[in-house]
Amino acid sequence: MEILSGPIIPCPKEHQKIYQQWFDFADSDGDGRLTGNDATKFFEMSKLSRPELKQVWAIADSKRQGFIGFMEFTTAMQLVSLAQAGHELTPDLLKSNDGMELVEPPLMEGLDGLLVKRNSSKMNGTYEPNGSTMPQRMLSTNSFTSKSNKKATLSVVTSITDGLKRLYIEKLKPLEVAYHFNDFGCPLLTNSDFDAKPMVMLLGQYSTGKTTFIKHLLKLNYPGAHIGPEPTTDRFVVVMSGPDERSIPGNTIAVHAEMPFSGLTTFGGAFLSKFECSQMPHPLLEHITFVDTPGVLSGEKQRTQRSYDFTGAISWFAAKCDLILLLFDPHKLDISDEFKRVISSVRGHDDKIRVVLNKADQVDTQQLMRVYGALMWSLGKVLNTPEVVRVYIGSFNDKPVNEAVVGPIGRELFEKEQDDLLADLIDIPKKACDRRINEFVKRARAAKIHAYIISQLKKEMPAVMGKAKTQQRLIDNLEDVFAKVQREFHLPAGDFPNIEHFREVLSAYNIDKFEKLKPKMIQAVDDMLGYDIPELLKNFRNPYD
């Protein structure tokens, strides 16, 4: 399973040294990132046509972050060299070398002279990369929380992610803090939330193959993995990249500044004792993080025995994840009450949900047809949507498909389905930046509606007498408040929060202490959605568009 966007073919050390020297020269900020502006100045030395350079950038910046690092730069240089040799540039070049044993560094006209000039000028301390006379300072991650930089414009950021961080700190976070948005189920974002790798969460009843699925992708067990016919995974396990193989307890992860899990502290020590992180060095985990979850059990007794808010934790992870896989077993198609609550808790993230009918080689073709129909019927009742959910059928483990049961046609079907699912996973890192923008915009719209609701509740409170009775009346008739806000501000009903959850949280607050509507804050968020984010995307699009 190839997700990496590294060099087309292995790059010799002598070529790596050359590319590193070129990269350092092209990187005007010295921040390890080559932005579109830097790239246009450097890549034009290749004398390739603009359409060819556009394709080079599109393949190198496959994640659409608006910049490339050294690995992607090496890929770009190999592509330039191939284009100079007359090869057609396609993404397929990343998958095979078409019989070429070595890609020599490309010809960059005038580059040698500039490098000599830079090296000689460096000795005198007068030269800056790309001929600039003043050093351009990179805006560090910590500077997004610095008051001295609060007035800085978006022109100083060097990626889409950096831009979203700044917009959040300057325009969205003040609104969230003023109206207690974080207390209603949306914890304040940190730098680690923006920088985190894409996450894939696996949900399902016990023994549907969640842990085995991760093992199948990694080709080995992660630290602490247990596989068996009984409920073996009794905790939430985040499987992520690390320098060595080890398991980290939940309380430690939750306070780790570089990990995006600080919001889980709201679920208390009972949850954190059932949460851990498994780290291991693996090329796939450099691009994707997996979240293995406890098997969903049936029966009211099982639900009450959990010492933490299970569905709440699922909902928290669902908001952070890029893909949610619901795994089913042909012999476990019943959707229990707790599983219904779990599926309901991920509502609002329907675009992330994929269904996997695992262990499908345990039934023959006729039974599989019936199982598939029963699964679609059950899901239709729970998801309550007219659209058909995408269901992948297969047997995602390391064992060969049981062809004696499914036959050659079934084996071919499973292979195609597995290829489709792997293609979906391969696209996750490429779409991570787009997904981050999408989630950011969704959050901004939700925060704005939340501010309207809170300010409306404050507006209807009396000035002096009868505050307690009025507060209880507002909580009991929250539907009327939602409807009034929707009519007054012309807001879509589908963007409003879950009314029961909102009522439950609201009952613990004194509505009279809430803030009145602050039009300037609302306008700042509107400007961000209408102007700042489009401008950010424009600045970091393909520089050859």
Secondary structure as UniProt FT lines:
FT   HELIX           13..26
FT   TURN            28..29
FT   STRAND          34..35
FT   HELIX           36..43
FT   HELIX           44..46
FT   HELIX           50..60
FT   TURN            61..63
FT   STRAND          67..68
FT   HELIX           70..84
FT   TURN            85..86
FT   HELIX           91..94
FT   TURN            98..99
FT   TURN            109..110
FT   HELIX           111..124
FT   HELIX           129..131
FT   HELIX           141..145
FT   HELIX           147..149
FT   TURN            150..151
FT   HELIX           154..156
FT   HELIX           160..167
FT   HELIX           168..172
FT   HELIX           173..178
FT   TURN            179..180
FT   HELIX           181..184
FT   HELIX           191..195
FT   STRAND          199..205
FT   TURN            206..207
FT   HELIX           210..218
FT   TURN            223..224
FT   STRAND          236..241
FT   STRAND          246..249
FT   HELIX           250..254
FT   TURN            257..258
FT   TURN            260..261
FT   HELIX           262..267
FT   HELIX           268..272
FT   TURN            273..274
FT   STRAND          275..280
FT   HELIX           284..286
FT   STRAND          289..292
FT   HELIX           300..305
FT   HELIX           310..320
FT   STRAND          323..329
FT   TURN            330..331
FT   HELIX           337..345
FT   TURN            346..348
FT   HELIX           350..352
FT   STRAND          353..357
FT   HELIX           360..362
FT   HELIX           365..383
FT   STRAND          391..393
FT   HELIX           403..459
FT   HELIX           467..476
FT   HELIX           478..489
FT   HELIX           493..495
FT   HELIX           499..506
FT   TURN            507..508
FT   HELIX           511..513
FT   HELIX           519..527
FT   HELIX           528..532
FT   HELIX           533..539
FT   TURN            543..544
//
